[in-house]
């Protein structure tokens, strides 16, 4: 074998080795887009939807869930690259768990705006009402025509409306009634009520004492605790005992010393003070209101994708 041939063989082997190494390291080099947190029924990471559109969609989907039981969520992201939208969508579905557990009646409308791609991901329980061919028709006939002319809000709202109307024809279990307060039926359950009532009484008494004085604050606090107990579904005799106990407790604490709250802050036994600013829940215009979570639904890759 000549020297030139040896050099050519070595060069070929080196090139082959580099290709193998590159292919082996490629999966580790790519960084998949993180699945966004489920902050509401509509999550828009692109600022595409106005506040009004987010509110309208949220109200529609909330009412639909209350009536039908099925959950639908909307997600808009800039891109899913380097993943295909199908792979990213199933990761979102597995993380969010839209739909009821064991009913699996969830669906997700996912839009990757910069990629100009979208997908409807369908849970197991909706594959009869919303099969792949129907999801594809909704994408091609309802959503993408509006996307092509820049009407993203109109396309998403029309797509969601069509998804809901199609799912309405599926016989699914009725939504479970909202949880209602009930009177405690055991000592453990009663103890569970007593703890929050105890601490709530202390806070309430501290606030009232600064305005009414010790005796009046204890009396008013006892009445309010009893009323709250009734509103929470406790039996009247338990509410009466709770109110009287709150009165005695706060009167005892006031007699032997306890914290007070004044306009300058809260004063404890050490004489120190503290104050805090107001707080409240808020959300960005890119997501619908909080308090929404998936119900444990499962997905198996059903649905359809499209582009515009």
Secondary structure, DSSP 8 states (H G I E B T S, - for coil): --HHHHHHHHHHHHHHHHHHHHHHHHHHH----------SSEEESSS-S-HHHHHHHHHHHHHHHHHH--EEEEEEES--TTS-HHHHHHHHHHHH--SBTTT--EEEEEEETTTTEEEEEEEGGGTTTS-HHHHHHIIIIIIHHHHHTT-HHHHHHHHHHHHHHHHTTS---------------SHHHHHHHHHHHHHHHHHHHHHHHHHH-HHHHHHHHHHHHHHHHHHTT--HHHHHHHHHHHHHHHHHHHHH---EEETTEEE-TT--EE----------TTB--S-----B--EEEEEEEEE-
